[in-house]
Every structure is written in structure tokens, then in C-alpha cells.
Amino acid sequence: MEYRTSFATAEISFRNSRNVPQRASSDISGQPTTNGSIRPKAMLDIWANATLLFSNMAFEQALIEYQRLISFRPSDTYQAVIFLNMGLIRCILGENYRGLECFDKATEKCSHLAIGWLLQGITSYMLQKFQDAVAQLENCLACFTPGAEAIDYGLIGLDFILSRRDVEENIKISQEALLFLRWRLAPIPKR
């Protein structure tokens, strides 16, 4: 049983400076700015560097940069996207439990980000937490607007289209794995 979506191909990045969070009270050096917000250029530079490191597979260094971004306390939506990237890196490094923690934080910050629920469900499945996987994938499905067959994440810079059908298939696979596990763990009847 395999999921149709893989971690290795996904990375969330923003296309321009309009998407730069601006809610913290210091610049990159930690010094307050005159208007009390982060300088957009500083945030954009850190984001660009983190994304470049991620793309060049310098995962540990990318994690450090993403953690720097989190320390600026951007909006919850931006934190969710940062946590998604951190979770992807953790999973690529084989640290699935730590990846799952990042995906948990992402869905706490933005419960309407379907891809967060998807990645959380996939990771739970990989960790054989099938009941959690089903619930998380159902949350992912609930993020689709009625009648929508797909969500195009191109608007936030991710070259990824999430299909309702793929999510439904992953729910079915997780349910089957859960049933198999329950069957396998069931006590053998005595004769």
C-alpha cells in the first residue's frame, strides 16, 4: 500500500515579497525597527536562503533558517507554511516522528491548509498510526470547498495540485490498513 503523494517532491515557497510576514518587533539583527515590524527585506532574505538550502538538499542548514523565521513570530498562516517545510525536511531525513510534530504544529496554526492535513495523514500512515491517518485525511477532505475536485497550491508558490480523489483513495488505504491491523491483533478463538 503506497500513497500517491510523496514528501520528496514537495516544498512550499512563496513567489514574492507581498507574502512576507510582517508582525514581529525586531529586524534580522534582533533590534527593534522604527515602526515595530520586521523589515520585509530581512524576512525575504531569510526565506530565500532557507528555500535555496532546501532545494540544494542542505537540510540541516535549511532547518536553522526556518527556525529563525519562526522566531520572528509571523502570522499563524506563515508559521503553518514554515512548519510544513520543516516537517518535510524532518521526514526526508528519516525523522518521521519529528516531522509529524511539525505537521501537528502546522495544522494547529492553520486548520484550513489541506496539504498540512495530508502530510500529517501520510506521516501517521508511515508510522502505522492508521486511526490517526484516517482522521487527518478526513480533515484534509473537509478543507475542500463543496463541489471542488482539486486544490491548486500554485497561488502560494507550491507546484502541487491536491486532488479530492487522491485524498479519498488515501483514506480508503488507511482504513484498510487499520482493519487489517485490527484483524491481525484480534485474539485467536479457543477451540
NUKOL-343670 format. One line per field, with one value per residue: residue number from 1; chain; z, y, x of N, C-alpha, C in turn. Coordinates in Angstrom, 1 decimal. Layout:
N
seti c(NUM  ...) $
vexti c(A  ...) $
n.Z c(Z  ...) $
n.Y c(Y  ...) $
n.X c(X  ...) $
ca.Z c(Z  ...) $
ca.Y c(Y  ...) $
ca.X c(X  ...) $
c.Z c(Z  ...) $
c.Y c(Y  ...) $
c.X c(X  ...) $
This chain:
191
seti c(1  2  3  4  5  6  7  8  9  10  11  12  13  14  15  16  17  18  19  20  21  22  23  24  25  26  27  28  29  30  31  32  33  34  35  36  37  38  39  40  41  42  43  44  45  46  47  48  49  50  51  52  53  54  55  56  57  58  59  60  61  62  63  64  65  66  67  68  69  70  71  72  73  74  75  76  77  78  79  80  81  82  83  84  85  86  87  88  89  90  91  92  93  94  95  96  97  98  99  100  101  102  103  104  105  106  107  108  109  110  111  112  113  114  115  116  117  118  119  120  121  122  123  124  125  126  127  128  129  130  131  132  133  134  135  136  137  138  139  140  141  142  143  144  145  146  147  148  149  150  151  152  153  154  155  156  157  158  159  160  161  162  163  164  165  166  167  168  169  170  171  172  173  174  175  176  177  178  179  180  181  182  183  184  185  186  187  188  189  190  191) $
vexti c(A  A  A  A  A  A  A  A  A  A  A  A  A  A  A  A  A  A  A  A  A  A  A  A  A  A  A  A  A  A  A  A  A  A  A  A  A  A  A  A  A  A  A  A  A  A  A  A  A  A  A  A  A  A  A  A  A  A  A  A  A  A  A  A  A  A  A  A  A  A  A  A  A  A  A  A  A  A  A  A  A  A  A  A  A  A  A  A  A  A  A  A  A  A  A  A  A  A  A  A  A  A  A  A  A  A  A  A  A  A  A  A  A  A  A  A  A  A  A  A  A  A  A  A  A  A  A  A  A  A  A  A  A  A  A  A  A  A  A  A  A  A  A  A  A  A  A  A  A  A  A  A  A  A  A  A  A  A  A  A  A  A  A  A  A  A  A  A  A  A  A  A  A  A  A  A  A  A  A  A  A  A  A  A  A  A  A  A  A  A  A) $
n.Z c(0.0  -1.0  -0.8  -3.0  -3.0  -2.5  -0.1  -1.0  -3.3  -2.6  -1.6  0.0  -1.0  -1.2  -3.8  -4.0  -2.4  -1.3  0.2  2.5  6.0  8.5  11.3  13.6  16.2  15.7  13.7  11.4  12.9  15.5  16.6  17.4  15.0  13.5  13.1  14.5  13.2  11.3  9.0  5.7  3.7  5.2  6.2  3.7  2.7  4.5  4.1  1.4  1.5  3.1  1.5  -0.8  0.4  1.1  -1.4  -2.4  -0.9  1.6  4.2  7.1  7.5  6.3  8.0  10.3  9.3  8.8  11.4  12.4  11.0  12.3  14.8  14.6  14.9  12.9  11.2  11.9  9.6  8.0  9.7  9.7  7.1  7.2  9.2  7.8  5.8  7.5  8.6  6.3  5.7  8.0  7.7  5.3  6.2  7.6  10.1  11.1  13.3  14.4  12.2  12.1  14.4  13.6  11.5  13.0  14.4  12.3  11.4  13.7  13.7  11.3  10.4  8.0  6.0  3.7  2.7  4.8  6.6  4.9  4.7  7.3  7.7  5.9  7.1  9.6  8.7  7.7  10.0  11.0  12.4  11.9  12.6  13.4  10.9  9.2  10.4  10.1  7.3  6.7  7.7  6.0  3.6  4.4  4.0  1.4  -0.8  -1.2  -4.0  -5.2  -7.0  -6.8  -5.2  -6.0  -5.3  -6.4  -6.1  -3.7  -4.4  -4.5  -6.5  -6.9  -7.0  -5.2  -5.3  -4.8  -5.2  -4.9  -2.1  -1.1  -1.9  -0.4  2.2  2.1  1.8  4.2  6.0  5.2  6.0  8.8  9.4  8.7  10.5  13.0  12.6  12.5  15.1  16.6  19.1  19.0  18.6  21.0  20.9) $
n.Y c(-1.2  2.1  5.6  8.1  10.6  12.1  12.9  13.8  15.4  17.7  21.1  24.0  27.3  30.9  33.3  36.0  39.2  40.2  38.3  38.1  37.7  40.2  40.8  40.8  42.3  43.1  43.4  41.5  41.5  41.4  43.8  46.4  47.7  50.9  51.2  49.1  46.6  43.7  44.1  43.8  43.0  41.7  39.5  38.3  37.7  35.8  33.8  33.2  32.2  30.0  28.5  28.1  26.6  24.3  23.4  22.7  20.6  20.9  20.2  20.4  23.0  24.4  23.9  25.4  28.0  28.1  27.9  30.3  32.0  31.4  32.3  35.0  35.3  35.3  35.7  33.3  31.8  31.9  30.8  28.2  27.4  27.5  25.5  23.3  23.0  22.5  20.1  18.5  18.4  17.1  14.6  13.7  13.4  11.1  11.4  10.8  11.0  13.5  15.0  14.6  16.0  18.6  18.9  18.6  21.0  22.8  22.3  23.1  25.8  26.6  25.5  25.2  24.5  22.3  20.7  20.5  18.8  16.6  15.8  15.3  13.1  11.3  10.9  9.9  7.5  6.2  5.8  3.8  4.6  4.2  4.9  7.5  8.5  8.2  10.0  12.4  12.6  12.7  15.2  16.7  16.3  17.6  20.2  20.9  22.9  22.7  20.7  21.1  19.6  19.7  21.2  23.9  24.6  26.4  29.1  29.9  29.4  26.7  24.0  22.1  20.2  19.3  16.6  15.7  13.1  11.6  12.0  10.8  8.1  7.7  7.8  5.5  3.5  3.8  3.1  0.4  -0.6  -0.2  -1.9  -4.3  -4.4  -4.5  -7.0  -8.6  -8.3  -9.4  -11.6  -15.1  -17.4  -19.8  -23.3) $
n.X c(0.8  0.7  1.0  -0.1  1.0  4.2  6.8  9.3  9.0  7.8  7.8  7.2  7.0  7.2  6.4  6.8  7.6  5.3  4.2  5.6  5.8  5.0  4.9  6.4  8.6  11.2  14.2  16.3  18.6  17.7  17.2  14.8  12.6  11.8  9.1  8.1  7.8  9.0  11.6  10.6  12.5  14.5  13.2  12.4  14.9  15.9  13.9  14.3  16.9  16.6  14.9  16.5  18.6  17.1  16.3  18.8  19.4  20.6  19.7  19.9  20.9  18.9  16.8  17.7  17.5  14.7  13.8  14.8  13.1  10.6  11.2  10.7  8.0  5.9  2.7  0.0  -0.7  1.6  3.5  2.4  3.0  5.8  6.3  5.3  7.3  9.5  8.6  8.6  11.3  12.2  11.0  12.2  14.8  14.4  13.3  10.6  8.8  9.5  8.9  6.1  5.4  6.0  4.1  1.8  1.9  1.7  -1.0  -2.3  -1.8  -3.0  -5.8  -7.2  -5.5  -5.2  -3.2  -1.5  -2.9  -2.9  -0.2  0.3  -1.4  -0.3  2.2  1.5  0.4  2.7  4.0  2.5  0.2  -2.7  -5.4  -5.2  -4.2  -6.4  -8.3  -6.9  -6.7  -9.4  -9.9  -8.4  -9.9  -12.2  -11.4  -11.8  -13.7  -17.2  -18.1  -15.6  -13.0  -10.3  -7.4  -5.4  -2.2  -0.6  -1.0  0.3  2.9  3.7  4.2  1.9  -1.0  -3.7  -5.7  -9.1  -9.9  -7.5  -7.1  -9.3  -8.8  -6.5  -7.6  -9.2  -7.2  -5.9  -7.9  -8.3  -5.8  -6.0  -8.1  -7.0  -4.8  -6.3  -7.6  -5.4  -4.4  -6.4  -7.6  -6.9  -9.5  -10.4  -10.6) $
ca.Z c(0.0  -1.1  -1.0  -4.3  -2.8  -1.7  0.5  -1.7  -4.4  -2.1  -0.9  -0.1  -1.0  -1.7  -5.0  -4.0  -1.1  -0.7  1.1  3.7  7.3  9.0  12.6  14.8  16.6  15.5  12.4  11.4  14.0  16.8  17.0  17.0  13.8  13.9  13.1  15.3  12.4  10.7  7.7  4.8  3.0  6.0  6.1  2.4  2.5  5.3  3.4  0.1  1.8  3.6  0.3  -1.5  1.1  1.0  -2.8  -2.6  0.0  2.8  5.1  8.5  7.5  6.0  9.3  11.1  8.7  9.0  12.8  12.5  10.6  13.3  16.0  14.4  15.2  11.8  11.3  12.0  8.3  7.6  10.6  9.3  5.9  7.7  9.9  6.8  5.2  8.5  8.6  5.1  5.9  9.0  7.1  4.3  7.0  8.3  11.4  10.9  14.5  14.5  11.1  12.5  15.3  12.8  10.8  14.0  14.7  11.1  11.4  14.8  13.3  10.1  10.2  6.7  5.0  3.4  2.5  6.2  7.0  4.0  5.1  8.7  7.5  5.3  8.1  10.5  8.0  7.6  11.4  11.3  13.2  10.9  13.0  13.2  9.5  8.7  10.9  9.5  5.9  6.6  7.9  4.7  2.7  4.8  3.6  0.0  -0.9  -1.8  -5.4  -5.8  -7.2  -6.5  -4.7  -6.6  -4.4  -7.2  -5.6  -2.7  -4.8  -4.5  -7.7  -6.4  -7.1  -4.4  -5.8  -3.9  -5.5  -4.2  -0.7  -0.8  -2.1  0.8  3.3  1.9  2.0  5.7  6.6  5.0  6.9  10.1  9.5  8.7  11.8  14.0  12.3  12.9  16.5  17.3  19.7  18.3  19.4  21.6  20.4) $
ca.Y c(0.0  3.3  6.9  8.7  11.8  11.8  14.1  14.3  16.4  18.9  22.2  25.2  28.6  32.0  33.8  37.4  39.8  40.5  37.2  38.1  38.1  41.5  41.1  40.8  43.6  43.3  43.1  40.3  41.6  41.4  45.2  46.9  48.7  52.2  51.0  47.9  45.4  43.2  44.7  42.8  42.6  40.8  38.2  37.7  37.2  34.5  32.8  32.8  31.4  28.7  27.7  27.7  25.5  23.1  22.9  22.2  19.4  21.3  20.2  20.9  24.4  25.0  23.9  26.5  29.2  28.1  28.2  31.8  32.7  31.1  33.2  36.4  35.2  35.8  35.3  31.8  31.1  31.8  29.8  26.9  27.0  27.2  24.2  22.3  22.8  21.8  18.7  17.8  18.1  16.0  13.3  13.4  12.9  9.9  11.7  10.9  11.5  14.9  15.6  14.6  17.1  19.9  18.9  18.9  22.5  23.5  22.2  23.9  27.2  26.9  24.2  25.1  24.2  20.9  20.0  20.2  17.5  15.5  15.4  14.7  11.8  10.4  10.6  8.9  6.2  5.7  5.4  2.8  5.2  4.2  5.6  9.0  8.8  8.3  11.2  13.5  12.6  13.2  16.7  17.2  16.2  18.7  21.5  21.2  23.6  21.8  20.6  21.3  18.3  19.8  22.5  24.3  25.4  27.4  30.5  30.1  29.1  25.3  23.4  20.9  20.2  18.2  16.0  15.1  11.6  11.1  12.1  9.7  6.9  7.5  7.4  4.1  2.7  3.9  2.3  -1.0  -0.9  -0.2  -3.1  -5.4  -4.4  -5.0  -8.4  -9.3  -8.3  -10.0  -12.9  -16.3  -18.1  -21.1  -24.4) $
ca.X c(0.0  1.5  0.3  0.2  1.8  5.4  7.4  10.5  8.7  7.0  8.4  6.3  7.8  6.4  6.9  7.3  7.7  4.0  3.8  6.5  5.2  5.5  4.2  7.3  9.0  12.6  14.7  17.1  19.7  17.1  16.9  13.5  12.6  11.2  7.6  7.7  7.6  10.2  11.8  10.3  13.7  15.2  12.4  12.5  16.3  15.9  13.1  15.0  18.1  16.1  14.4  17.7  19.2  16.2  16.4  20.2  19.5  21.3  18.5  20.1  21.0  17.6  16.0  18.1  16.9  13.2  13.6  15.0  11.8  9.6  11.5  10.1  6.6  5.0  1.3  -0.2  -0.6  3.0  4.1  2.0  3.8  7.2  6.3  5.2  8.6  10.3  8.2  9.1  12.8  12.4  10.7  13.2  15.9  14.0  12.8  9.2  8.1  9.7  8.1  4.7  5.3  5.9  2.8  0.8  2.0  1.2  -2.4  -2.8  -1.7  -3.9  -6.6  -7.8  -4.5  -5.5  -1.9  -1.0  -3.6  -2.5  1.2  0.2  -2.0  0.7  3.3  0.9  0.3  4.0  4.3  1.5  -0.9  -3.7  -6.6  -4.8  -4.1  -7.8  -8.9  -6.2  -7.0  -10.7  -9.8  -7.9  -11.0  -13.1  -10.9  -12.2  -15.0  -18.2  -18.0  -14.3  -12.3  -8.8  -6.9  -4.2  -1.4  0.3  -1.1  1.3  4.2  3.9  3.8  1.2  -2.4  -4.2  -6.9  -10.0  -9.8  -6.3  -7.3  -10.3  -8.0  -5.6  -8.4  -9.5  -6.0  -5.6  -9.0  -8.0  -4.6  -6.5  -8.9  -6.0  -4.1  -7.2  -7.8  -4.2  -4.2  -7.5  -7.2  -7.3  -10.5  -10.0  -11.5) $
c.Z c(0.0  -1.3  -2.4  -4.2  -2.0  -1.2  -0.3  -2.7  -3.9  -1.4  -1.0  0.0  -1.6  -2.9  -4.9  -2.6  -0.5  0.3  2.4  4.9  7.8  10.4  13.8  15.1  16.5  14.1  12.5  12.5  15.4  17.3  16.6  15.8  14.3  13.9  13.9  14.5  11.8  9.3  6.7  4.0  3.9  6.0  4.8  2.2  3.3  4.6  2.1  0.4  2.3  2.4  -0.6  -0.9  1.0  -0.4  -3.1  -1.6  1.2  3.9  6.5  8.5  7.1  7.2  10.2  10.6  8.9  10.5  13.1  12.1  11.7  14.5  15.8  14.6  14.1  12.0  11.4  10.7  7.8  8.4  10.2  8.1  6.3  8.4  8.9  6.2  6.2  8.6  7.5  5.2  6.9  8.5  6.0  5.0  7.7  9.7  11.4  12.1  14.6  13.3  11.4  13.5  14.6  12.0  11.8  14.3  13.5  11.1  12.6  14.4  12.2  9.8  8.9  5.6  4.7  3.3  3.8  6.7  6.2  4.5  6.5  8.5  6.9  6.3  9.1  9.9  8.0  9.0  11.9  12.4  12.3  11.3  12.9  11.8  8.9  9.1  10.2  8.0  5.7  6.9  6.7  3.7  3.1  4.4  2.2  0.1  -1.6  -3.4  -6.0  -5.9  -6.9  -5.9  -5.3  -5.7  -5.1  -6.7  -4.5  -3.1  -4.9  -5.7  -7.4  -6.5  -6.3  -4.9  -4.8  -4.0  -4.8  -2.7  -0.3  -0.9  -0.9  2.0  3.2  2.2  3.6  6.4  6.4  5.9  8.3  10.4  9.6  10.0  12.9  13.8  12.8  14.4  17.3  17.9  18.9  19.1  19.8  21.1  21.5) $
c.Y c(1.2  4.5  7.4  10.0  11.5  13.1  14.7  15.4  17.7  19.8  23.4  26.5  29.7  32.6  35.2  38.0  40.2  39.4  37.1  38.5  39.4  41.8  41.1  42.2  43.9  42.9  41.8  40.3  41.5  42.8  45.7  47.8  49.9  52.0  49.8  46.6  45.0  43.9  43.6  42.2  41.5  39.4  37.5  37.1  35.8  33.4  32.3  31.9  30.0  27.8  27.2  26.5  24.2  22.5  22.3  21.0  19.7  21.4  20.7  22.4  25.1  25.0  25.1  27.8  29.3  28.4  29.7  32.5  32.5  32.1  34.6  36.4  35.8  35.3  33.7  31.1  30.9  30.8  28.4  26.4  26.7  25.8  23.1  22.0  22.1  20.4  17.9  17.4  17.0  14.6  12.8  12.8  11.6  10.1  11.9  11.4  13.0  15.7  15.7  15.7  18.4  20.0  19.2  20.4  23.3  23.5  23.0  25.4  27.6  25.6  24.1  24.8  22.7  20.1  19.6  18.9  16.3  14.9  14.8  13.3  10.8  10.0  9.6  7.5  5.5  5.2  4.3  3.3  5.4  5.0  7.1  9.4  9.0  9.6  12.4  13.7  13.1  14.7  17.3  17.3  17.3  20.1  21.9  21.9  22.6  21.9  20.7  19.9  18.4  21.2  22.7  25.1  26.3  28.8  30.9  29.7  27.6  24.7  22.0  21.2  19.0  17.8  15.4  13.6  11.0  11.0  10.9  8.3  6.6  7.2  5.9  3.2  2.7  3.0  0.8  -1.4  -1.1  -1.5  -4.3  -5.5  -4.9  -6.5  -9.2  -9.4  -8.9  -11.3  -14.1  -17.1  -19.4  -22.1  -25.3) $
c.X c(0.9  0.6  0.8  0.9  3.0  6.0  8.5  10.2  8.1  7.9  7.5  7.2  6.9  7.1  7.4  7.2  6.4  3.6  4.7  5.8  5.8  4.9  5.2  7.8  10.5  13.0  15.6  18.2  19.1  16.8  15.5  13.6  11.8  9.7  7.2  7.5  9.0  10.4  11.5  11.5  14.4  14.5  12.5  13.9  16.4  15.1  13.8  16.2  17.6  15.6  15.5  18.4  18.4  16.4  17.8  20.4  20.4  20.3  18.8  20.2  19.7  16.7  16.4  17.5  15.4  13.0  13.9  13.7  10.7  9.9  11.0  8.6  5.7  3.6  1.1  -0.1  0.8  3.8  3.7  2.8  5.3  7.3  6.1  6.6  9.6  9.9  8.6  10.5  13.0  12.1  11.7  14.5  15.6  13.5  11.3  8.4  8.3  9.0  6.7  4.5  5.2  4.6  1.7  0.8  1.4  -0.4  -3.0  -2.8  -2.7  -4.6  -7.2  -6.8  -4.5  -4.2  -1.2  -1.6  -3.1  -1.1  1.1  -0.4  -1.0  1.8  2.7  0.7  1.7  4.5  3.3  0.5  -2.1  -5.0  -6.4  -4.8  -5.5  -8.4  -8.2  -6.6  -8.5  -10.8  -9.3  -9.1  -12.0  -12.7  -11.3  -13.5  -15.9  -18.1  -16.6  -13.6  -10.8  -8.6  -5.6  -3.4  -0.4  0.2  -0.2  2.7  4.6  3.4  3.2  -0.3  -2.9  -5.6  -7.8  -10.0  -8.6  -6.5  -8.3  -9.6  -7.1  -6.4  -8.8  -8.4  -5.7  -6.7  -8.7  -6.8  -5.1  -7.2  -8.0  -5.3  -5.0  -7.5  -6.6  -4.0  -5.3  -7.1  -7.7  -8.3  -10.0  -11.1  -11.9) $
